[in-house]
Amino acid sequence: MLINQKKQKNLFSRRNELVKSISQARGIFCDQSKKGFTLIEVLIVIVIIAIMTGVISTNLSKNKGTSEVEIAALQTVAQLRSLQNDAINGKSIETITACQFLFEIANGAKLYTSTFKDCATSAVIGTPISTYFSAKKENGSVTSSLASLYFTSPLGGVHFTLGSINPATGEGQIILTSSAGDVFYVCVTTSGNIFAQKNACF
């Protein structure tokens, strides 16, 4: 009898240990499952990533448009100053001394044209030079307002004849716009100052 009782006690103790081990194992697996992500949490993360990607893409596109129109404005300023220096220095084209150095842009155009005129006859010297605002040429995103002006020798005086002109002062501005709607202004004063800025010149 004693032996049977001991065996029964041993069986009960082993069974209790087994049950305890199983319970502990279940607890461990339950804890590990709690550390995972639910489908809703995964979907929320995906939505957040998509929104952030869209915001970043929009900002990059806007910055690209701004940089393109700013580059075009600075390029225009450089060309105008070059024509102004040519007028002051009395540049000769094909051995003929030029008197007028013209800069012209059609409304909505993606390029500008530089032309030189003879002092004696006012005839065009050589071939007019057309330059696109963008390296993409006709596929560029920057267009301009109407503008026509010229510099005269020997002082480099500037005369704005067509486009956006302030009737009170005679100064003019060239308005450059990107396809994204970004705008830059090239200002030309009667005293010969030429510069670009984001705000209107007058």
N, CA, C and O of each residue as an XYZ file, in Angstrom:
808
protein
N       0.814     -1.202      0.000
C       0.000      0.000      0.000
C       0.849      1.253      0.000
O       0.592      2.206     -0.736
N       1.875      1.230      0.850
C       2.765      2.396      0.923
C       3.451      2.642     -0.417
O       3.637      3.774     -0.861
N       3.818      1.514     -1.039
C       4.512      1.656     -2.332
C       3.572      2.252     -3.360
O       3.978      3.122     -4.131
N       2.326      1.808     -3.391
C       1.347      2.348     -4.333
C       1.077      3.831     -4.074
O       0.930      4.621     -5.007
N       1.015      4.193     -2.796
C       0.787      5.599     -2.457
C       1.964      6.461     -2.938
O       1.772      7.558     -3.463
N       3.182      5.944     -2.749
C       4.364      6.696     -3.204
C       4.352      6.869     -4.720
O       4.680      7.928     -5.253
N       3.956      5.776     -5.396
C       3.900      5.865     -6.858
C       2.864      6.879     -7.301
O       3.092      7.657     -8.227
N       1.716      6.860     -6.623
C       0.681      7.820     -6.976
C       1.139      9.259     -6.738
O       0.881     10.153     -7.543
N       1.837      9.461     -5.593
C       2.353     10.807     -5.311
C       3.337     11.250     -6.396
O       3.307     12.386     -6.868
N       4.204     10.316     -6.772
C       5.179     10.647     -7.832
C       4.479     10.998     -9.140
O       4.863     11.944     -9.827
N       3.449     10.225     -9.474
C       2.697     10.499    -10.704
C       2.028     11.866    -10.653
O       2.058     12.633    -11.616
N       1.400     12.159     -9.459
C       0.748     13.467     -9.314
C       1.756     14.613     -9.425
O       1.490     15.630    -10.067
N       2.902     14.435     -8.796
C       3.929     15.483     -8.831
C       4.464     15.687    -10.243
O       4.689     16.817    -10.677
N       4.665     14.580    -10.952
C       5.131     14.695    -12.341
C       4.077     15.369    -13.220
O       4.369     16.201    -14.078
N       2.804     14.948    -12.947
C       1.729     15.570    -13.728
C       1.654     17.072    -13.466
O       1.484     17.866    -14.391
N       1.783     17.449    -12.202
C       1.760     18.866    -11.840
C       2.905     19.625    -12.501
O       2.721     20.741    -12.986
N       4.083     19.016    -12.516
C       5.236     19.643    -13.154
C       5.007     19.804    -14.652
O       5.363     20.827    -15.237
N       4.402     18.773    -15.277
C       4.118     18.828    -16.702
C       3.115     19.939    -17.015
O       3.282     20.706    -17.964
N       2.061     20.002    -16.183
C       1.048     21.058    -16.374
C       1.676     22.436    -16.205
O       1.375     23.364    -16.956
N       2.545     22.556    -15.218
C       3.216     23.825    -14.967
C       4.100     24.216    -16.151
O       4.137     25.377    -16.558
N       4.811     23.226    -16.694
C       5.685     23.487    -17.847
C       4.887     23.929    -19.062
O       5.273     24.848    -19.784
N       3.739     23.234    -19.273
C       2.876     23.599    -20.406
C       2.335     25.012    -20.240
O       2.284     25.784    -21.197
N       1.930     25.346    -19.008
C       1.406     26.694    -18.739
C       2.466     27.752    -19.003
O       2.180     28.792    -19.596
N       3.695     27.482    -18.561
C       4.796     28.424    -18.784
C       5.074     28.594    -20.268
O       5.300     29.703    -20.754
N       5.052     27.456    -20.989
C       5.286     27.516    -22.434
C       4.216     28.348    -23.126
O       4.511     29.150    -24.012
N       2.970     28.145    -22.708
C       1.873     28.942    -23.289
C       2.063     30.426    -23.015
O       1.811     31.269    -23.876
N       2.509     30.730    -21.805
C       2.740     32.133    -21.442
C       3.806     32.771    -22.312
O       3.692     33.918    -22.746
N       4.857     31.979    -22.554
C       5.944     32.509    -23.391
C       5.441     32.801    -24.801
O       5.717     33.864    -25.359
N       4.683     31.829    -25.388
C       4.172     32.026    -26.741
C       3.195     33.185    -26.814
O       3.166     33.935    -27.790
N       2.394     33.318    -25.766
C       1.441     34.445    -25.746
C       2.182     35.770    -25.704
O       1.803     36.711    -26.401
N       3.240     35.857    -24.889
C       4.019     37.087    -24.793
C       4.661     37.420    -26.130
O       4.689     38.578    -26.546
N       5.188     36.371    -26.814
C       5.836     36.615    -28.098
C       4.833     37.104    -29.133
O       5.151     37.960    -29.958
N       3.625     36.559    -29.086
C       2.613     36.988    -30.052
C       2.205     38.433    -29.823
O       1.831     39.126    -30.770
N       2.271     38.899    -28.587
C       1.919     40.287    -28.280
C       2.936     41.257    -28.852
O       2.621     42.428    -29.066
N       4.159     40.786    -29.104
C       5.207     41.667    -29.612
C       5.088     41.899    -31.113
O       5.797     42.761    -31.631
N       4.245     41.190    -31.837
C       4.080     41.347    -33.274
C       3.204     42.549    -33.616
O       2.707     43.236    -32.724
N       3.011     42.807    -34.966
C       2.193     43.911    -35.440
C       0.875     43.381    -35.971
O       0.834     42.340    -36.626
N      -0.189     44.093    -35.690
C      -1.490     43.722    -36.242
C      -1.602     44.287    -37.653
O      -0.813     45.149    -38.040
N      -2.556     43.820    -38.407
C      -2.773     44.282    -39.777
C      -3.099     45.772    -39.811
O      -2.657     46.485    -40.713
N      -3.860     46.239    -38.849
C      -4.225     47.665    -38.792
C      -2.981     48.528    -38.594
O      -2.825     49.568    -39.233
N      -2.092     48.078    -37.691
C      -0.868     48.842    -37.441
C      -0.007     48.914    -38.698
O       0.566     49.961    -38.996
N       0.087     47.820    -39.431
C       0.871     47.797    -40.676
C       0.268     48.743    -41.703
O       0.994     49.475    -42.375
N      -1.066     48.732    -41.831
C      -1.735     49.618    -42.792
C      -1.531     51.089    -42.427
O      -1.337     51.924    -43.310
N      -1.574     51.410    -41.135
C      -1.354     52.797    -40.703
C       0.045     53.264    -41.083
O       0.218     54.388    -41.554
N       1.038     52.411    -40.883
C       2.419     52.755    -41.236
C       2.557     52.994    -42.736
O       3.229     53.931    -43.166
N       1.909     52.129    -43.534
C       1.962     52.281    -44.995
C       1.337     53.599    -45.424
O       1.882     54.288    -46.287
N       0.198     53.960    -44.833
C      -0.475     55.224    -45.165
C       0.414     56.417    -44.815
O       0.517     57.363    -45.596
N       1.055     56.377    -43.648
C       1.941     57.473    -43.229
C       3.104     57.625    -44.200
O       3.452     58.741    -44.586
N       3.706     56.505    -44.597
C       4.829     56.544    -45.554
C       4.382     57.137    -46.889
O       5.103     57.926    -47.500
N       3.173     56.744    -47.339
C       2.656     57.263    -48.610
C       2.444     58.774    -48.553
O       2.763     59.489    -49.503
N       1.904     59.254    -47.435
C       1.671     60.700    -47.278
C       2.994     61.461    -47.267
O       3.122     62.495    -47.922
N       3.976     60.952    -46.526
C       5.282     61.618    -46.459
C       5.964     61.648    -47.815
O       6.590     62.644    -48.177
N       5.845     60.552    -48.571
C       6.435     60.497    -49.908
C       5.803     61.540    -50.819
O       6.502     62.207    -51.582
N       4.478     61.684    -50.742
C       3.784     62.675    -51.558
C       4.193     64.095    -51.230
O       4.380     64.910    -52.134
N       4.336     64.407    -49.946
C       4.747     65.747    -49.510
C       6.156     66.059    -49.995
O       6.423     67.152    -50.494
N       7.055     65.090    -49.844
C       8.447     65.298    -50.277
C       8.518     65.498    -51.782
O       9.248     66.370    -52.254
N       7.767     64.699    -52.549
C       7.766     64.822    -54.007
C       7.252     66.190    -54.445
O       7.800     66.797    -55.365
N       6.204     66.672    -53.788
C       5.638     67.990    -54.116
C       6.650     69.100    -53.858
O       6.806     70.006    -54.676
N       7.333     69.029    -52.723
C       8.329     70.045    -52.382
C       9.487     70.036    -53.367
O       9.986     71.091    -53.760
N       9.913     68.837    -53.766
C      11.017     68.742    -54.723
C      10.628     69.347    -56.061
O      11.427     70.048    -56.682
N       9.397     69.079    -56.511
C       8.935     69.636    -57.785
C       8.860     71.151    -57.723
O       9.229     71.838    -58.676
N       8.381     71.670    -56.600
C       8.269     73.130    -56.446
C       9.645     73.781    -56.429
O       9.858     74.817    -57.060
N      10.574     73.172    -55.707
C      11.936     73.716    -55.645
C      12.604     73.681    -57.007
O      13.366     74.582    -57.359
N      12.315     72.637    -57.772
C      12.885     72.519    -59.112
C      12.397     73.649    -60.000
O      13.181     74.256    -60.730
N      11.069     73.940    -59.938
C      10.516     75.028    -60.729
C      11.102     76.364    -60.339
O      11.394     77.194    -61.201
N      11.280     76.583    -59.031
C      11.864     77.834    -58.542
C      13.294     77.987    -59.013
O      13.688     79.068    -59.449
N      14.082     76.922    -58.934
C      15.487     77.009    -59.334
C      15.616     77.268    -60.827
O      16.509     78.004    -61.249
N      14.733     76.670    -61.643
C      14.792     76.869    -63.094
C      14.515     78.320    -63.475
O      15.231     78.895    -64.294
N      13.486     78.908    -62.887
C      13.149     80.286    -63.241
C      14.191     81.253    -62.684
O      14.464     82.286    -63.296
N      14.774     80.928    -61.531
C      15.820     81.778    -60.967
C      17.068     81.742    -61.842
O      17.696     82.774    -62.079
N      17.423     80.559    -62.318
C      18.576     80.425    -63.213
C      18.340     81.208    -64.504
O      19.243     81.877    -65.006
N      17.115     81.120    -65.038
C      16.784     81.860    -66.256
C      16.890     83.368    -66.035
O      17.350     84.098    -66.913
N      16.461     83.833    -64.855
C      16.544     85.267    -64.543
C      18.001     85.722    -64.456
O      18.360     86.775    -64.984
N      18.832     84.931    -63.791
C      20.253     85.282    -63.670
C      20.950     85.245    -65.021
O      21.836     86.055    -65.295
N      20.545     84.304    -65.859
C      21.102     84.221    -67.216
C      20.735     85.461    -68.024
O      21.558     85.995    -68.768
N      19.494     85.912    -67.872
C      19.033     87.114    -68.575
C      19.802     88.343    -68.106
O      20.203     89.177    -68.917
N      20.005     88.451    -66.799
C      20.792     89.566    -66.252
C      22.200     89.560    -66.829
O      22.723     90.607    -67.212
N      22.813     88.383    -66.892
C      24.177     88.268    -67.421
C      24.246     88.709    -68.885
O      25.190     89.391    -69.284
N      23.251     88.323    -69.684
C      23.246     88.704    -71.096
C      23.034     90.209    -71.265
O      23.676     90.837    -72.106
N      22.143     90.781    -70.475
C      21.919     92.228    -70.550
C      23.181     93.003    -70.165
O      23.528     93.995    -70.807
N      23.856     92.548    -69.122
C      25.103     93.218    -68.708
C      26.186     93.070    -69.761
O      26.997     93.974    -69.961
N      26.196     91.927    -70.434
C      27.170     91.719    -71.505
C      26.927     92.699    -72.657
O      27.871     93.281    -73.190
N      25.660     92.876    -73.035
C      25.323     93.840    -74.092
C      25.655     95.266    -73.658
O      26.120     96.077    -74.459
N      25.412     95.560    -72.387
C      25.730     96.883    -71.854
C      27.235     97.151    -71.925
O      27.654     98.244    -72.306
N      28.046     96.159    -71.559
C      29.510     96.307    -71.636
C      29.979     96.454    -73.078
O      30.896     97.223    -73.367
N      29.338     95.706    -73.986
C      29.694     95.830    -75.413
C      29.434     97.248    -75.908
O      30.224     97.793    -76.679
N      28.325     97.849    -75.465
C      28.000     99.215    -75.874
C      29.012    100.208    -75.324
O      29.432    101.128    -76.026
N      29.400    100.023    -74.076
C      30.369    100.932    -73.453
C      31.746    100.819    -74.124
O      32.436    101.816    -74.333
N      32.117     99.596    -74.450
C      33.444     99.365    -75.048
C      33.464     99.567    -76.558
O      34.531     99.499    -77.168
N      32.305     99.815    -77.176
C      32.257    100.029    -78.620
C      32.645     98.792    -79.404
O      33.518     98.849    -80.271
N      32.014     97.692    -79.109
C      32.351     96.415    -79.739
C      32.103     96.459    -81.238
O      31.123     97.038    -81.708
N      33.024     95.824    -81.987
C      32.891     95.727    -83.441
C      32.403     94.331    -83.814
O      32.862     93.329    -83.266
N      31.460     94.286    -84.762
C      30.932     93.021    -85.268
C      31.271     92.965    -86.758
O      30.849     93.816    -87.541
N      32.046     91.937    -87.129
C      32.474     91.793    -88.528
C      33.148     93.076    -89.017
O      32.850     93.575    -90.102
N      34.063     93.600    -88.194
C      34.873     94.822    -88.458
C      34.025     96.097    -88.503
O      34.547     97.166    -88.821
N      32.755     96.006    -88.197
C      31.886     97.188    -88.193
C      31.555     97.538    -86.738
O      31.152     96.677    -85.955
N      31.730     98.791    -86.401
C      31.434     99.224    -85.034
C      29.929     99.351    -84.836
O      29.239    100.039    -85.590
N      29.449     98.686    -83.827
C      28.003     98.707    -83.552
C      27.657     99.876    -82.634
O      28.455    100.288    -81.792
N      26.440    100.400    -82.822
C      25.958    101.512    -82.000
C      24.819    101.092    -81.077
O      24.689    101.587    -79.958
N      24.010    100.180    -81.566
C      22.877     99.705    -80.766
C      23.012     98.202    -80.524
O      23.313     97.420    -81.425
N      22.775     97.841    -79.263
C      22.858     96.442    -78.866
C      21.485     96.054    -78.307
O      21.139     96.398    -77.177
N      20.713     95.331    -79.121
C      19.310     95.067    -78.811
C      19.107     93.729    -78.089
O      19.836     92.760    -78.298
N      18.101     93.726    -77.247
C      17.679     92.519    -76.528
C      16.171     92.435    -76.664
O      15.457     93.351    -76.257
N      15.671     91.320    -77.245
C      14.238     91.202    -77.514
C      13.697     89.831    -77.110
O      14.353     88.805    -77.292
N      12.473     89.842    -76.554
C      11.769     88.617    -76.194
C      10.306     88.774    -76.593
O       9.671     89.777    -76.270
N       9.777     87.781    -77.294
C       8.344     87.784    -77.614
C       7.563     87.309    -76.392
O       8.088     86.573    -75.556
N       6.316     87.733    -76.297
C       5.486     87.338    -75.156
C       5.265     85.823    -75.145
O       4.832     85.244    -76.141
N       5.566     85.192    -74.013
C       5.404     83.741    -73.895
C       6.540     82.931    -74.486
O       6.464     81.704    -74.551
N       7.600     83.610    -74.921
C       8.719     82.909    -75.556
C       9.614     82.226    -74.528
O       9.654     82.610    -73.359
N      10.328     81.206    -74.992
C      11.268     80.476    -74.146
C      12.720     80.810    -74.502
O      13.649     80.122    -74.078
N      12.896     81.865    -75.279
C      14.241     82.302    -75.674
C      14.265     83.806    -75.878
O      13.221     84.444    -76.020
N      15.470     84.365    -75.891
C      15.648     85.787    -76.176
C      16.618     85.935    -77.344
O      17.375     85.016    -77.657
N      16.584     87.108    -77.985
C      17.425     87.354    -79.160
C      18.254     88.613    -78.958
O      17.740     89.649    -78.536
N      19.542     88.509    -79.264
C      20.454     89.660    -79.206
C      20.809     90.070    -80.626
O      21.183     89.239    -81.454
N      20.685     91.375    -80.898
C      20.938     91.897    -82.248
C      21.847     93.122    -82.156
O      21.782     93.882    -81.190
N      22.694     93.306    -83.171
C      23.625     94.442    -83.208
C      23.342     95.290    -84.449
O      23.117     94.762    -85.538
N      23.358     96.623    -84.267
C      23.081     97.518    -85.391
C      24.248     98.456    -85.673
O      24.972     98.874    -84.770
N      24.406     98.771    -86.947
C      25.478     99.646    -87.426
C      25.223    101.090    -86.993
O      24.083    101.555    -86.967
N      26.316    101.791    -86.652
C      26.192    103.187    -86.220
C      25.723    104.093    -87.350
O      24.892    104.977    -87.146
N      26.262    103.864    -88.535
C      26.000    104.776    -89.650
C      24.644    104.532    -90.299
O      23.930    105.484    -90.613
N      24.280    103.266    -90.505
C      23.072    102.963    -91.279
C      21.925    102.386    -90.448
O      20.803    102.267    -90.941
N      22.197    102.030    -89.199
C      21.220    101.362    -88.325
C      20.809     99.984    -88.853
O      19.818     99.404    -88.408
N      21.597     99.471    -89.817
C      21.313     98.126    -90.347
C      21.827     97.075    -89.364
O      22.764     97.320    -88.605
N      21.204     95.917    -89.392
C      21.623     94.816    -88.522
C      22.967     94.273    -89.000
O      23.177     94.025    -90.187
N      23.874     94.096    -88.030
C      25.194     93.555    -88.339
C      25.218     92.074    -87.964
O      24.863     91.697    -86.847
N      25.640     91.245    -88.912
C      25.740     89.822    -88.622
C      24.366     89.182    -88.444
O      23.349     89.716    -88.886
N      24.364     88.032    -87.791
C      23.135     87.258    -87.578
C      22.673     87.400    -86.129
O      23.462     87.206    -85.204
N      21.410     87.735    -85.928
C      20.898     87.799    -84.547
C      21.133     86.470    -83.817
O      21.034     85.396    -84.410
N      21.445     86.566    -82.517
C      21.755     85.372    -81.717
C      20.584     85.082    -80.779
O      20.220     85.909    -79.943
N      20.006     83.899    -80.935
C      18.894     83.490    -80.070
C      19.388     82.477    -79.042
O      20.138     81.559    -79.375
N      18.968     82.648    -77.806
C      19.402     81.782    -76.708
C      18.195     81.361    -75.873
O      17.383     82.198    -75.476
N      18.084     80.066    -75.612
C      16.994     79.554    -74.778
C      17.296     79.801    -73.297
O      18.455     79.837    -72.883
N      16.242     79.969    -72.518
C      16.398     80.131    -71.070
C      16.867     78.837    -70.416
O      17.563     78.868    -69.402
N      16.488     77.705    -70.993
C      16.797     76.404    -70.409
C      17.638     75.572    -71.360
O      17.573     75.739    -72.578
N      18.435     74.667    -70.783
C      19.220     73.740    -71.589
C      18.306     72.775    -72.350
O      18.722     72.153    -73.328
N      17.055     72.659    -71.889
C      16.075     71.790    -72.557
C      15.493     72.461    -73.800
O      14.691     71.862    -74.516
N      15.902     73.711    -74.053
C      15.461     74.480    -75.212
C      13.934     74.617    -75.243
O      13.340     75.124    -74.292
N      13.285     74.156    -76.354
C      11.836     74.349    -76.460
C      11.051     73.529    -75.438
O       9.864     73.773    -75.226
N      11.706     72.565    -74.811
C      11.042     71.764    -73.777
C      11.228     72.360    -72.377
O      10.779     71.774    -71.392
N      11.876     73.502    -72.286
C      12.078     74.151    -70.997
C      10.768     74.645    -70.413
O       9.778     74.801    -71.127
N      10.770     74.887    -69.121
C       9.525     75.256    -68.431
C       9.383     76.766    -68.218
O       8.349     77.217    -67.724
N      10.403     77.556    -68.580
C      10.379     78.993    -68.293
C       9.978     79.789    -69.535
O      10.522     79.587    -70.620
N       9.015     80.698    -69.356
C       8.597     81.605    -70.429
C       8.723     83.051    -69.933
O       8.846     83.307    -68.735
N       8.687     83.977    -70.878
C       8.911     85.388    -70.533
C       7.769     86.274    -71.013
O       6.986     85.908    -71.890
N       7.707     87.448    -70.406
C       6.796     88.484    -70.891
C       7.455     89.193    -72.076
O       8.647     89.018    -72.331
N       6.669     89.990    -72.790
C       7.187     90.777    -73.904
C       8.222     91.780    -73.400
O       8.014     92.445    -72.385
N       9.340     91.880    -74.121
C      10.367     92.862    -73.734
C      11.219     93.219    -74.945
O      11.603     92.353    -75.731
N      11.507     94.511    -75.077
C      12.414     94.981    -76.117
C      13.152     96.205    -75.577
O      12.537     97.199    -75.191
N      14.481     96.113    -75.557
C      15.296     97.233    -75.088
C      16.631     97.216    -75.809
O      17.010     96.212    -76.413
N      17.344     98.337    -75.743
C      18.665     98.374    -76.372
C      19.590     99.314    -75.601
O      19.153    100.223    -74.896
N      20.885     99.053    -75.768
C      21.934     99.880    -75.173
C      22.653    100.626    -76.292
O      22.827    100.101    -77.392
N      23.063    101.845    -75.999
C      23.724    102.652    -77.026
C      25.154    103.011    -76.619
O      25.455    103.176    -75.437
N      26.018    103.128    -77.611
C      27.402    103.563    -77.387
C      27.432    105.094    -77.368
O      26.574    105.726    -77.985
N      28.397    105.700    -76.676
C      29.511    105.049    -75.961
C      29.262    104.898    -74.447
O      30.090    104.323    -73.740
N      28.135    105.407    -73.955
C      27.910    105.423    -72.507
C      27.124    104.208    -71.990
O      26.999    104.012    -70.781
N      26.608    103.410    -72.902
C      25.843    102.243    -72.482
C      24.455    102.593    -71.970
O      23.885    101.870    -71.152
N      23.913    103.706    -72.456
C      22.573    104.108    -72.029
C      21.531    103.067    -72.416
O      21.633    102.450    -73.476
N      20.536    102.872    -71.566
C      19.523    101.855    -71.817
C      18.199    102.492    -72.193
O      17.803    103.511    -71.627
N      17.516    101.880    -73.157
C      16.233    102.389    -73.635
C      15.263    101.214    -73.726
O      15.444    100.320    -74.553
N      14.235    101.214    -72.877
C      13.214    100.168    -72.867
C      12.090    100.611    -73.788
O      11.452    101.631    -73.526
N      11.828     99.861    -74.873
C      10.843    100.297    -75.860
C       9.527     99.529    -75.821
O       8.477    100.093    -76.129
N       9.566     98.254    -75.448
C       8.352     97.446    -75.385
C       8.361     96.583    -74.133
O       9.419     96.185    -73.645
N       7.163     96.299    -73.618
C       7.066     95.413    -72.461
C       6.522     96.123    -71.242
O       5.774     97.094    -71.356
N       6.899     95.637    -70.083
C       6.431     96.197    -68.820
C       7.328     97.375    -68.436
O       8.444     97.188    -67.950
N       6.822     98.591    -68.662
C       7.605     99.817    -68.450
C       6.883    100.723    -67.461
O       5.667    100.899    -67.540
N       7.633    101.289    -66.542
C       7.075    102.257    -65.602
C       7.035    103.621    -66.301
O       8.088    104.198    -66.569
N       5.840    104.147    -66.601
C       5.756    105.410    -67.349
C       6.343    106.603    -66.587
O       6.752    107.591    -67.198
N       6.381    106.512    -65.278
C       6.887    107.632    -64.481
C       8.410    107.714    -64.510
O       8.977    108.806    -64.518
N       9.064    106.569    -64.527
C      10.533    106.563    -64.438
C      11.212    106.077    -65.712
O      12.381    106.379    -65.948
N      10.481    105.323    -66.535
C      11.079    104.786    -67.754
C      11.801    103.453    -67.542
O      12.287    102.849    -68.498
N      11.871    102.993    -66.277
C      12.524    101.707    -66.037
C      11.602    100.576    -66.461
O      10.383    100.741    -66.506
N      12.189     99.430    -66.770
C      11.386     98.302    -67.239
C      11.685     97.036    -66.460
O      12.651     96.949    -65.703
N      10.824     96.065    -66.674
C      11.038     94.772    -66.034
C      10.679     93.652    -67.005
O       9.780     93.794    -67.833
N      11.393     92.544    -66.890
C      11.111     91.341    -67.665
C      10.587     90.299    -66.679
O      11.233     90.012    -65.671
N       9.428     89.742    -66.969
C       8.783     88.803    -66.051
C       8.975     87.386    -66.574
O       8.521     87.046    -67.666
N       9.652     86.571    -65.783
C       9.903     85.179    -66.151
C       9.048     84.266    -65.269
O       8.986     84.441    -64.052
N       8.394     83.296    -65.896
C       7.476     82.403    -65.178
C       7.758     80.950    -65.532
O       7.969     80.616    -66.698
N       7.762     80.079    -64.509
C       7.935     78.643    -64.754
C       6.572     78.000    -64.922
O       5.549     78.601    -64.595
N       6.559     76.776    -65.431
C       5.293     76.060    -65.624
C       4.603     75.770    -64.292
O       3.395     75.540    -64.244
N       5.396     75.785    -63.199
C       4.831     75.545    -61.867
C       4.222     76.819    -61.272
O       3.624     76.781    -60.196
N       4.378     77.964    -61.988
C       3.804     79.215    -61.507
C       4.769     80.087    -60.721
O       4.372     81.135    -60.213
N       6.039     79.675    -60.608
C       7.037     80.500    -59.911
C       7.462     81.657    -60.809
O       7.608     81.495    -62.020
N       7.659     82.830    -60.200
C       7.937     84.046    -60.973
C       9.204     84.720    -60.472
O       9.451     84.793    -59.269
N      10.008     85.215    -61.422
C      11.165     86.048    -61.109
C      11.123     87.266    -62.026
O      10.629     87.198    -63.151
N      11.655     88.388    -61.519
C      11.639     89.640    -62.281
C      13.073     90.091    -62.546
O      13.927     90.056    -61.660
N      13.317     90.513    -63.782
C      14.598     91.130    -64.131
C      14.345     92.628    -64.252
O      13.562     93.064    -65.097
N      15.002     93.405    -63.415
C      14.776     94.859    -63.361
C      15.882     95.596    -64.121
O      17.066     95.289    -63.985
N      15.463     96.571    -64.919
C      16.418     97.395    -65.676
C      16.072     98.859    -65.403
O      15.012     99.332    -65.813
N      16.955     99.571    -64.717
C      16.706    100.975    -64.384
C      17.291    101.885    -65.455
O      18.151    101.472    -66.233
N      16.823    103.113    -65.488
C      17.309    104.069    -66.490
C      18.777    104.444    -66.254
O      19.459    104.906    -67.169
N      19.255    104.242    -65.028
C      20.656    104.541    -64.727
C      21.582    103.387    -65.129
O      22.804    103.498    -65.029
N      20.979    102.267    -65.592
C      21.805    101.161    -66.066
C      21.972    100.017    -65.098
O      22.710     99.074    -65.382
N      21.304    100.075    -63.956
C      21.376     98.957    -63.016
C      20.501     97.798    -63.511
O      19.363     97.998    -63.935
N      21.054     96.596    -63.447
C      20.328     95.403    -63.905
C      20.448     94.326    -62.825
O      21.552     93.973    -62.409
N      19.305     93.811    -62.377
C      19.324     92.805    -61.318
C      18.046     91.982    -61.374
O      17.068     92.367    -62.015
N      18.072     90.828    -60.685
C      16.909     89.926    -60.634
C      16.413     89.822    -59.202
O      17.191     89.883    -58.250
N      15.096     89.663    -59.067
C      14.516     89.516    -57.733
C      13.154     88.817    -57.833
O      12.573     88.708    -58.913
N      12.659     88.344    -56.674
C      11.379     87.632    -56.651
C      10.182     88.582    -56.706
O       9.106     88.198    -57.163
N      10.365     89.801    -56.248
C       9.268     90.761    -56.217
C       9.279     91.642    -57.466
O      10.315     91.803    -58.112
N       8.127     92.204    -57.798
C       8.041     93.087    -58.947
C       8.970     94.293    -58.775
O       9.192     94.773    -57.663
N       9.498     94.764    -59.891
C      10.482     95.872    -59.841
C       9.809     97.195    -59.495
O      10.447     98.076    -58.918
N       8.529     97.348    -59.838
C       7.820     98.596    -59.530
C       6.339     98.335    -59.426
O       5.566     99.259    -59.173
